[in-house]
Amino acid sequence: MNDFKLKIILTILTGLIFSFVFIILAFVLPTQEEPTIIKKPSNILEEVSKSLKK
């Protein structure tokens, strides 16, 4: 019975440690933001499409 309790406790502790590691990594690692590119319309069809989106 003691072996079973020890396994349960170790399982819970390792789960907590791994979850804290991933939470810390989520805060430490920077997010990569891609720059937004604004393309000017090159023909009439693109201009009409852009004006309809607005």
PDB file of N, CA, C and O in Angstrom, chain B, residues numbered from 101:
ATOM      1  N   MET B 101       0.824  -1.196   0.000  1.00  0.00           N
ATOM      2  CA  MET B 101       0.000   0.000   0.000  1.00  0.00           C
ATOM      3  C   MET B 101       0.866   1.257   0.000  1.00  0.00           C
ATOM      4  O   MET B 101       0.525   2.246  -0.650  1.00  0.00           O
ATOM      5  N   ASN B 102       1.984   1.223   0.727  1.00  0.00           N
ATOM      6  CA  ASN B 102       2.871   2.382   0.764  1.00  0.00           C
ATOM      7  C   ASN B 102       3.487   2.644  -0.598  1.00  0.00           C
ATOM      8  O   ASN B 102       3.705   3.797  -0.970  1.00  0.00           O
ATOM      9  N   ASP B 103       3.771   1.576  -1.352  1.00  0.00           N
ATOM     10  CA  ASP B 103       4.315   1.723  -2.693  1.00  0.00           C
ATOM     11  C   ASP B 103       3.326   2.459  -3.601  1.00  0.00           C
ATOM     12  O   ASP B 103       3.717   3.311  -4.399  1.00  0.00           O
ATOM     13  N   PHE B 104       2.062   2.125  -3.472  1.00  0.00           N
ATOM     14  CA  PHE B 104       1.030   2.757  -4.290  1.00  0.00           C
ATOM     15  C   PHE B 104       0.904   4.245  -3.960  1.00  0.00           C
ATOM     16  O   PHE B 104       0.796   5.072  -4.866  1.00  0.00           O
ATOM     17  N   LYS B 105       0.916   4.588  -2.674  1.00  0.00           N
ATOM     18  CA  LYS B 105       0.819   5.992  -2.269  1.00  0.00           C
ATOM     19  C   LYS B 105       2.034   6.776  -2.759  1.00  0.00           C
ATOM     20  O   LYS B 105       1.905   7.922  -3.190  1.00  0.00           O
ATOM     21  N   LEU B 106       3.210   6.158  -2.692  1.00  0.00           N
ATOM     22  CA  LEU B 106       4.425   6.817  -3.155  1.00  0.00           C
ATOM     23  C   LEU B 106       4.360   7.081  -4.656  1.00  0.00           C
ATOM     24  O   LEU B 106       4.772   8.145  -5.120  1.00  0.00           O
ATOM     25  N   LYS B 107       3.848   6.126  -5.407  1.00  0.00           N
ATOM     26  CA  LYS B 107       3.716   6.308  -6.852  1.00  0.00           C
ATOM     27  C   LYS B 107       2.728   7.425  -7.173  1.00  0.00           C
ATOM     28  O   LYS B 107       2.971   8.222  -8.079  1.00  0.00           O
ATOM     29  N   ILE B 108       1.631   7.492  -6.448  1.00  0.00           N
ATOM     30  CA  ILE B 108       0.637   8.556  -6.660  1.00  0.00           C
ATOM     31  C   ILE B 108       1.238   9.919  -6.362  1.00  0.00           C
ATOM     32  O   ILE B 108       1.053  10.866  -7.126  1.00  0.00           O
ATOM     33  N   ILE B 109       1.960  10.019  -5.248  1.00  0.00           N
ATOM     34  CA  ILE B 109       2.572  11.298  -4.862  1.00  0.00           C
ATOM     35  C   ILE B 109       3.617  11.716  -5.887  1.00  0.00           C
ATOM     36  O   ILE B 109       3.672  12.884  -6.271  1.00  0.00           O
ATOM     37  N   LEU B 110       4.445  10.780  -6.332  1.00  0.00           N
ATOM     38  CA  LEU B 110       5.467  11.104  -7.333  1.00  0.00           C
ATOM     39  C   LEU B 110       4.838  11.505  -8.659  1.00  0.00           C
ATOM     40  O   LEU B 110       5.342  12.399  -9.339  1.00  0.00           O
ATOM     41  N   THR B 111       3.756  10.859  -9.029  1.00  0.00           N
ATOM     42  CA  THR B 111       3.066  11.213 -10.269  1.00  0.00           C
ATOM     43  C   THR B 111       2.513  12.631 -10.198  1.00  0.00           C
ATOM     44  O   THR B 111       2.649  13.399 -11.150  1.00  0.00           O
ATOM     45  N   ILE B 112       1.898  12.977  -9.089  1.00  0.00           N
ATOM     46  CA  ILE B 112       1.336  14.322  -8.915  1.00  0.00           C
ATOM     47  C   ILE B 112       2.449  15.363  -8.916  1.00  0.00           C
ATOM     48  O   ILE B 112       2.314  16.409  -9.551  1.00  0.00           O
ATOM     49  N   LEU B 113       3.545  15.091  -8.212  1.00  0.00           N
ATOM     50  CA  LEU B 113       4.645  16.055  -8.148  1.00  0.00           C
ATOM     51  C   LEU B 113       5.306  16.260  -9.509  1.00  0.00           C
ATOM     52  O   LEU B 113       5.617  17.393  -9.875  1.00  0.00           O
ATOM     53  N   THR B 114       5.523  15.192 -10.260  1.00  0.00           N
ATOM     54  CA  THR B 114       6.127  15.361 -11.581  1.00  0.00           C
ATOM     55  C   THR B 114       5.192  16.100 -12.525  1.00  0.00           C
ATOM     56  O   THR B 114       5.654  16.885 -13.353  1.00  0.00           O
ATOM     57  N   GLY B 115       3.895  15.868 -12.422  1.00  0.00           N
ATOM     58  CA  GLY B 115       2.935  16.613 -13.233  1.00  0.00           C
ATOM     59  C   GLY B 115       2.965  18.094 -12.919  1.00  0.00           C
ATOM     60  O   GLY B 115       2.918  18.926 -13.825  1.00  0.00           O
ATOM     61  N   LEU B 116       3.044  18.427 -11.643  1.00  0.00           N
ATOM     62  CA  LEU B 116       3.116  19.836 -11.250  1.00  0.00           C
ATOM     63  C   LEU B 116       4.409  20.487 -11.733  1.00  0.00           C
ATOM     64  O   LEU B 116       4.397  21.619 -12.218  1.00  0.00           O
ATOM     65  N   ILE B 117       5.515  19.772 -11.601  1.00  0.00           N
ATOM     66  CA  ILE B 117       6.797  20.333 -12.032  1.00  0.00           C
ATOM     67  C   ILE B 117       6.783  20.598 -13.532  1.00  0.00           C
ATOM     68  O   ILE B 117       7.199  21.671 -13.969  1.00  0.00           O
ATOM     69  N   PHE B 118       6.311  19.635 -14.333  1.00  0.00           N
ATOM     70  CA  PHE B 118       6.263  19.838 -15.775  1.00  0.00           C
ATOM     71  C   PHE B 118       5.325  20.973 -16.158  1.00  0.00           C
ATOM     72  O   PHE B 118       5.623  21.746 -17.069  1.00  0.00           O
ATOM     73  N   SER B 119       4.200  21.075 -15.473  1.00  0.00           N
ATOM     74  CA  SER B 119       3.274  22.155 -15.808  1.00  0.00           C
ATOM     75  C   SER B 119       3.877  23.517 -15.466  1.00  0.00           C
ATOM     76  O   SER B 119       3.712  24.471 -16.226  1.00  0.00           O
ATOM     77  N   PHE B 120       4.574  23.620 -14.330  1.00  0.00           N
ATOM     78  CA  PHE B 120       5.222  24.885 -13.978  1.00  0.00           C
ATOM     79  C   PHE B 120       6.333  25.229 -14.961  1.00  0.00           C
ATOM     80  O   PHE B 120       6.524  26.398 -15.297  1.00  0.00           O
ATOM     81  N   VAL B 121       7.065  24.224 -15.423  1.00  0.00           N
ATOM     82  CA  VAL B 121       8.123  24.485 -16.407  1.00  0.00           C
ATOM     83  C   VAL B 121       7.525  25.056 -17.684  1.00  0.00           C
ATOM     84  O   VAL B 121       8.049  26.028 -18.229  1.00  0.00           O
ATOM     85  N   PHE B 122       6.439  24.469 -18.170  1.00  0.00           N
ATOM     86  CA  PHE B 122       5.827  24.972 -19.396  1.00  0.00           C
ATOM     87  C   PHE B 122       5.189  26.341 -19.195  1.00  0.00           C
ATOM     88  O   PHE B 122       5.207  27.164 -20.111  1.00  0.00           O
ATOM     89  N   ILE B 123       4.634  26.601 -18.033  1.00  0.00           N
ATOM     90  CA  ILE B 123       4.068  27.926 -17.760  1.00  0.00           C
ATOM     91  C   ILE B 123       5.173  28.971 -17.736  1.00  0.00           C
ATOM     92  O   ILE B 123       5.010  30.059 -18.288  1.00  0.00           O
ATOM     93  N   ILE B 124       6.293  28.651 -17.101  1.00  0.00           N
ATOM     94  CA  ILE B 124       7.416  29.582 -17.055  1.00  0.00           C
ATOM     95  C   ILE B 124       7.968  29.820 -18.456  1.00  0.00           C
ATOM     96  O   ILE B 124       8.287  30.956 -18.807  1.00  0.00           O
ATOM     97  N   LEU B 125       8.085  28.771 -19.257  1.00  0.00           N
ATOM     98  CA  LEU B 125       8.560  28.932 -20.631  1.00  0.00           C
ATOM     99  C   LEU B 125       7.622  29.807 -21.449  1.00  0.00           C
ATOM    100  O   LEU B 125       8.077  30.579 -22.293  1.00  0.00           O
ATOM    101  N   ALA B 126       6.333  29.698 -21.213  1.00  0.00           N
ATOM    102  CA  ALA B 126       5.372  30.512 -21.954  1.00  0.00           C
ATOM    103  C   ALA B 126       5.556  31.995 -21.654  1.00  0.00           C
ATOM    104  O   ALA B 126       5.354  32.835 -22.530  1.00  0.00           O
ATOM    105  N   PHE B 127       5.933  32.317 -20.434  1.00  0.00           N
ATOM    106  CA  PHE B 127       6.143  33.721 -20.086  1.00  0.00           C
ATOM    107  C   PHE B 127       7.521  34.220 -20.485  1.00  0.00           C
ATOM    108  O   PHE B 127       7.689  35.401 -20.790  1.00  0.00           O
ATOM    109  N   VAL B 128       8.506  33.337 -20.487  1.00  0.00           N
ATOM    110  CA  VAL B 128       9.877  33.763 -20.753  1.00  0.00           C
ATOM    111  C   VAL B 128      10.137  33.905 -22.247  1.00  0.00           C
ATOM    112  O   VAL B 128      10.755  34.881 -22.672  1.00  0.00           O
ATOM    113  N   LEU B 129       9.676  32.951 -23.053  1.00  0.00           N
ATOM    114  CA  LEU B 129       9.969  32.994 -24.476  1.00  0.00           C
ATOM    115  C   LEU B 129       9.183  34.113 -25.147  1.00  0.00           C
ATOM    116  O   LEU B 129       7.984  34.258 -24.908  1.00  0.00           O
ATOM    117  N   PRO B 130       9.844  34.900 -25.979  1.00  0.00           N
ATOM    118  CA  PRO B 130       9.140  36.001 -26.651  1.00  0.00           C
ATOM    119  C   PRO B 130       8.244  35.485 -27.769  1.00  0.00           C
ATOM    120  O   PRO B 130       8.514  34.454 -28.385  1.00  0.00           O
ATOM    121  N   THR B 131       7.190  36.218 -28.008  1.00  0.00           N
ATOM    122  CA  THR B 131       6.315  35.870 -29.119  1.00  0.00           C
ATOM    123  C   THR B 131       6.846  36.548 -30.365  1.00  0.00           C
ATOM    124  O   THR B 131       7.356  37.667 -30.306  1.00  0.00           O
ATOM    125  N   GLN B 132       6.727  35.874 -31.480  1.00  0.00           N
ATOM    126  CA  GLN B 132       7.205  36.438 -32.731  1.00  0.00           C
ATOM    127  C   GLN B 132       6.023  37.006 -33.501  1.00  0.00           C
ATOM    128  O   GLN B 132       5.139  36.278 -33.952  1.00  0.00           O
ATOM    129  N   GLU B 133       6.034  38.308 -33.636  1.00  0.00           N
ATOM    130  CA  GLU B 133       4.964  38.970 -34.358  1.00  0.00           C
ATOM    131  C   GLU B 133       5.436  39.279 -35.768  1.00  0.00           C
ATOM    132  O   GLU B 133       6.492  39.882 -35.960  1.00  0.00           O
ATOM    133  N   GLU B 134       4.655  38.867 -36.747  1.00  0.00           N
ATOM    134  CA  GLU B 134       5.004  39.160 -38.126  1.00  0.00           C
ATOM    135  C   GLU B 134       4.519  40.566 -38.467  1.00  0.00           C
ATOM    136  O   GLU B 134       3.411  40.951 -38.092  1.00  0.00           O
ATOM    137  N   PRO B 135       5.336  41.322 -39.169  1.00  0.00           N
ATOM    138  CA  PRO B 135       4.905  42.681 -39.532  1.00  0.00           C
ATOM    139  C   PRO B 135       3.762  42.630 -40.548  1.00  0.00           C
ATOM    140  O   PRO B 135       3.738  41.790 -41.447  1.00  0.00           O
ATOM    141  N   THR B 136       2.828  43.545 -40.376  1.00  0.00           N
ATOM    142  CA  THR B 136       1.708  43.597 -41.308  1.00  0.00           C
ATOM    143  C   THR B 136       2.119  44.403 -42.538  1.00  0.00           C
ATOM    144  O   THR B 136       2.648  45.508 -42.418  1.00  0.00           O
ATOM    145  N   ILE B 137       1.878  43.854 -43.692  1.00  0.00           N
ATOM    146  CA  ILE B 137       2.251  44.503 -44.940  1.00  0.00           C
ATOM    147  C   ILE B 137       0.984  45.065 -45.585  1.00  0.00           C
ATOM    148  O   ILE B 137       0.036  44.331 -45.863  1.00  0.00           O
ATOM    149  N   ILE B 138       0.987  46.349 -45.811  1.00  0.00           N
ATOM    150  CA  ILE B 138      -0.151  47.004 -46.450  1.00  0.00           C
ATOM    151  C   ILE B 138       0.194  47.167 -47.923  1.00  0.00           C
ATOM    152  O   ILE B 138       1.082  47.936 -48.290  1.00  0.00           O
ATOM    153  N   LYS B 139      -0.524  46.431 -48.752  1.00  0.00           N
ATOM    154  CA  LYS B 139      -0.265  46.457 -50.187  1.00  0.00           C
ATOM    155  C   LYS B 139      -1.226  47.428 -50.857  1.00  0.00           C
ATOM    156  O   LYS B 139      -2.438  47.380 -50.646  1.00  0.00           O
ATOM    157  N   LYS B 140      -0.658  48.300 -51.661  1.00  0.00           N
ATOM    158  CA  LYS B 140      -1.500  49.238 -52.401  1.00  0.00           C
ATOM    159  C   LYS B 140      -2.067  48.526 -53.627  1.00  0.00           C
ATOM    160  O   LYS B 140      -1.370  47.744 -54.275  1.00  0.00           O
ATOM    161  N   PRO B 141      -3.329  48.799 -53.941  1.00  0.00           N
ATOM    162  CA  PRO B 141      -3.932  48.138 -55.107  1.00  0.00           C
ATOM    163  C   PRO B 141      -3.228  48.546 -56.403  1.00  0.00           C
ATOM    164  O   PRO B 141      -2.904  49.715 -56.614  1.00  0.00           O
ATOM    165  N   SER B 142      -3.002  47.556 -57.258  1.00  0.00           N
ATOM    166  CA  SER B 142      -2.272  47.837 -58.492  1.00  0.00           C
ATOM    167  C   SER B 142      -3.194  47.932 -59.715  1.00  0.00           C
ATOM    168  O   SER B 142      -2.787  48.428 -60.765  1.00  0.00           O
ATOM    169  N   ASN B 143      -4.431  47.456 -59.574  1.00  0.00           N
ATOM    170  CA  ASN B 143      -5.352  47.594 -60.707  1.00  0.00           C
ATOM    171  C   ASN B 143      -6.746  47.954 -60.200  1.00  0.00           C
ATOM    172  O   ASN B 143      -6.970  48.053 -58.993  1.00  0.00           O
ATOM    173  N   ILE B 144      -7.661  48.145 -61.113  1.00  0.00           N
ATOM    174  CA  ILE B 144      -9.007  48.619 -60.765  1.00  0.00           C
ATOM    175  C   ILE B 144      -9.769  47.587 -59.942  1.00  0.00           C
ATOM    176  O   ILE B 144     -10.499  47.941 -59.015  1.00  0.00           O
ATOM    177  N   LEU B 145      -9.599  46.306 -60.282  1.00  0.00           N
ATOM    178  CA  LEU B 145     -10.317  45.256 -59.569  1.00  0.00           C
ATOM    179  C   LEU B 145      -9.920  45.222 -58.090  1.00  0.00           C
ATOM    180  O   LEU B 145     -10.774  45.044 -57.221  1.00  0.00           O
ATOM    181  N   GLU B 146      -8.645  45.390 -57.809  1.00  0.00           N
ATOM    182  CA  GLU B 146      -8.196  45.415 -56.410  1.00  0.00           C
ATOM    183  C   GLU B 146      -8.713  46.643 -55.680  1.00  0.00           C
ATOM    184  O   GLU B 146      -9.047  46.569 -54.498  1.00  0.00           O
ATOM    185  N   GLU B 147      -8.782  47.763 -56.370  1.00  0.00           N
ATOM    186  CA  GLU B 147      -9.314  48.983 -55.743  1.00  0.00           C
ATOM    187  C   GLU B 147     -10.787  48.802 -55.386  1.00  0.00           C
ATOM    188  O   GLU B 147     -11.220  49.193 -54.302  1.00  0.00           O
ATOM    189  N   VAL B 148     -11.552  48.208 -56.298  1.00  0.00           N
ATOM    190  CA  VAL B 148     -12.983  47.978 -56.045  1.00  0.00           C
ATOM    191  C   VAL B 148     -13.146  47.005 -54.886  1.00  0.00           C
ATOM    192  O   VAL B 148     -14.003  47.204 -54.024  1.00  0.00           O
ATOM    193  N   SER B 149     -12.328  45.951 -54.857  1.00  0.00           N
ATOM    194  CA  SER B 149     -12.398  44.971 -53.789  1.00  0.00           C
ATOM    195  C   SER B 149     -12.074  45.615 -52.440  1.00  0.00           C
ATOM    196  O   SER B 149     -12.734  45.342 -51.437  1.00  0.00           O
ATOM    197  N   LYS B 150     -11.059  46.464 -52.429  1.00  0.00           N
ATOM    198  CA  LYS B 150     -10.678  47.132 -51.183  1.00  0.00           C
ATOM    199  C   LYS B 150     -11.774  48.076 -50.717  1.00  0.00           C
ATOM    200  O   LYS B 150     -12.055  48.162 -49.522  1.00  0.00           O
ATOM    201  N   SER B 151     -12.396  48.785 -51.654  1.00  0.00           N
ATOM    202  CA  SER B 151     -13.446  49.718 -51.261  1.00  0.00           C
ATOM    203  C   SER B 151     -14.695  48.977 -50.761  1.00  0.00           C
ATOM    204  O   SER B 151     -15.407  49.474 -49.887  1.00  0.00           O
ATOM    205  N   LEU B 152     -14.958  47.779 -51.323  1.00  0.00           N
ATOM    206  CA  LEU B 152     -16.106  47.011 -50.852  1.00  0.00           C
ATOM    207  C   LEU B 152     -15.856  46.435 -49.447  1.00  0.00           C
ATOM    208  O   LEU B 152     -16.795  46.281 -48.666  1.00  0.00           O
ATOM    209  N   LYS B 153     -14.607  46.122 -49.132  1.00  0.00           N
ATOM    210  CA  LYS B 153     -14.281  45.608 -47.799  1.00  0.00           C
ATOM    211  C   LYS B 153     -14.501  46.671 -46.727  1.00  0.00           C
ATOM    212  O   LYS B 153     -14.855  46.358 -45.591  1.00  0.00           O
ATOM    213  N   LYS B 154     -14.288  47.938 -47.105  1.00  0.00           N
ATOM    214  CA  LYS B 154     -14.484  49.030 -46.145  1.00  0.00           C
ATOM    215  C   LYS B 154     -15.950  49.268 -46.001  1.00  0.00           C
ATOM    216  O   LYS B 154     -16.361  50.145 -45.241  1.00  0.00           O
TER     217      LYS B 154
END
